[in-house]
Amino acid sequence: MINDLFSLDNKVVVITGAAGLLGRQHADAVAQMRGIPVLLDINADAVEHLAADIIAHFGVPASGWAVDITKEAEIEKNSTALLARYGHIDGLVNNAANNPKVEGDGAKNFSRLENFPVEVWQADMAVGLTGSFLCAKYYGSAIARNPQGGSIVNISSDLGLIAPDQRLYRKTGLPDDIQPVKPVTYSVVKSGLIGLTRYLATYWPNVRCNALCPGGVANNQDQAFLKEVCSRIPMGRLARPDEYQGAVLFLLSEASSYMTGAILIIDGGRSCW
Ligand SMILES: NC(=O)c1ccc[n+]([C@@H]2O[C@H](COP(=O)([O-])OP(=O)(O)OC[C@H]3O[C@@H](n4cnc5c(N)ncnc54)[C@H](O)[C@@H]3O)[C@@H](O)[C@H]2O)c1
């Protein structure tokens, strides 16, 4: 049956940053297709509640774990615990990232390249790139030990493909040298994930790896920003948080069985303009 293509029946899927806006959507999607979402986040309370919610709603043995993906020892310990509990790991969604702040303190806007602190650069790389590498190292290796393999999905962004349009973040009345900007780390992390995707796609013969490049999600942004950003999107709007669920299921399931090393762009057309 064609519906079975999207089934994740009994597949254990590790989702990083699962307590965030999109992480919980990925987890819900996996559970709805009878998969077992394993929720990782530094926000322990949130992932535990979310896992309990998913168990109650969908009856799958989801679990939530406080794991800081920048810490190799925590990931190693967690991957051992997951294999002891479930016996196998079948999927990984590298979703966690720092959401770098665009605003600065006005006087010396730290988001600007000239002022950007190396500590913030390192912290953003640690979550977005080192964390994804470490998760591939442990959970990806476990997936590769499955005779039937599995799938890794790296959550990049439209800004992994195009430059941020810094005009979107301008504040009237501020001189140019303190205008807020989208920080450089976002572009570097998101394009770096595309490199990691291609590397992993060719590394294990039985593990597919693809990148998903989502466009911006509506999340109570102010009206002036919305008007500007929507004017740069052919579909004229931001995404709803649930609009990436279909793509995540596609990439995790047999529906994309011949797809690896690819970039799936879902951005309302933003990057084709
Ligand atoms: N929301 C958007 O508009 C949008 C657009 C394009 C791409 N994306 C990407 O989608 C992904 C999810 O975005 P979101 O909006 O849900 O972000 P979010 O900020 O709501 O969630 C990120 C989650 O990651 C967790 N996290 C941070 N550091 C961690 C660490 N060291 N270890 C474990 N967990 C950690 C946070 O606690 C948070 O729950 C990100 O990679 C983001 O860049 C988001």
The ligand as a Tripos MOL2 file, in Angstrom:
@<TRIPOS>MOLECULE
LIG
   44    48     1     0     0
SMALL
NO_CHARGES

@<TRIPOS>ATOM
      1 N1         11.9120   28.4850   13.2910 N.am      1 LIG1
      2 C1         12.2770   28.8730   12.0590 C.2       1 LIG1
      3 O1         11.7780   29.8490   11.4910 O.2       1 LIG1
      4 C2         13.3440   28.0780   11.3410 C.ar      1 LIG1
      5 C3         13.5640   28.3190    9.9700 C.ar      1 LIG1
      6 C4         14.5480   27.5990    9.3090 C.ar      1 LIG1
      7 C5         15.2950   26.6650   10.0050 C.ar      1 LIG1
      8 N2         15.0570   26.4660   11.3200 N.ar      1 LIG1
      9 C6         15.8800   25.4780   12.0190 C.3       1 LIG1
     10 O2         15.0360   24.4950   12.5750 O.3       1 LIG1
     11 C7         15.6160   24.0060   13.7880 C.3       1 LIG1
     12 C8         14.6050   24.1470   14.9200 C.3       1 LIG1
     13 O3         14.2300   25.5030   15.0050 O.3       1 LIG1
     14 P1         13.2620   26.0290   16.1550 P.3       1 LIG1
     15 O4         12.6370   27.2620   15.6350 O.co2     1 LIG1
     16 O5         12.4250   24.9130   16.6370 O.co2     1 LIG1
     17 O6         14.3220   26.4400   17.2670 O.3       1 LIG1
     18 P2         14.0930   26.5840   18.8330 P.3       1 LIG1
     19 O7         15.0700   27.6150   19.2880 O.co2     1 LIG1
     20 O8         12.6350   26.7560   19.1490 O.co2     1 LIG1
     21 O9         14.5200   25.1640   19.3970 O.3       1 LIG1
     22 C9         15.8610   24.7680   19.4790 C.3       1 LIG1
     23 C10        15.9640   23.7800   20.6200 C.3       1 LIG1
     24 O10        17.3120   23.3230   20.7010 O.3       1 LIG1
     25 C11        17.6380   23.1750   22.0660 C.3       1 LIG1
     26 N3         19.0790   23.2100   22.2610 N.ar      1 LIG1
     27 C12        19.8890   24.2860   22.2180 C.ar      1 LIG1
     28 N4         21.1440   23.9360   22.5190 N.ar      1 LIG1
     29 C13        21.1270   22.6040   22.7490 C.ar      1 LIG1
     30 C14        22.1240   21.6680   23.1310 C.ar      1 LIG1
     31 N5         23.3900   22.0470   23.3440 N.pl3     1 LIG1
     32 N6         21.7740   20.3720   23.2860 N.ar      1 LIG1
     33 C15        20.4830   19.9850   23.1150 C.ar      1 LIG1
     34 N7         19.4940   20.8250   22.7610 N.ar      1 LIG1
     35 C16        19.8140   22.1220   22.5820 C.ar      1 LIG1
     36 C17        16.9350   24.3500   22.7430 C.3       1 LIG1
     37 O11        16.7720   24.1320   24.1430 O.3       1 LIG1
     38 C18        15.6190   24.4060   21.9850 C.3       1 LIG1
     39 O12        14.6120   23.6420   22.6400 O.3       1 LIG1
     40 C19        16.8870   24.8090   14.0030 C.3       1 LIG1
     41 O13        17.9760   24.1080   13.4720 O.3       1 LIG1
     42 C20        16.6270   26.0660   13.1980 C.3       1 LIG1
     43 O14        17.7980   26.7090   12.7970 O.3       1 LIG1
     44 C21        14.0970   27.1380   12.0150 C.ar      1 LIG1
@<TRIPOS>BOND
     1     1     2 1
     2     2     3 2
     3     2     4 1
     4     4     5 ar
     5     4    44 ar
     6     5     6 ar
     7     6     7 ar
     8     7     8 ar
     9     8     9 1
    10     8    44 ar
    11     9    10 1
    12     9    42 1
    13    10    11 1
    14    11    12 1
    15    11    40 1
    16    12    13 1
    17    13    14 1
    18    14    15 2
    19    14    16 1
    20    14    17 1
    21    17    18 1
    22    18    19 2
    23    18    20 1
    24    18    21 1
    25    21    22 1
    26    22    23 1
    27    23    24 1
    28    23    38 1
    29    24    25 1
    30    25    26 1
    31    25    36 1
    32    26    27 ar
    33    26    35 ar
    34    27    28 ar
    35    28    29 ar
    36    29    30 ar
    37    29    35 ar
    38    30    31 1
    39    30    32 ar
    40    32    33 ar
    41    33    34 ar
    42    34    35 ar
    43    36    37 1
    44    36    38 1
    45    38    39 1
    46    40    41 1
    47    40    42 1
    48    42    43 1
@<TRIPOS>SUBSTRUCTURE
     1 LIG1         1 GROUP 0 **** ****
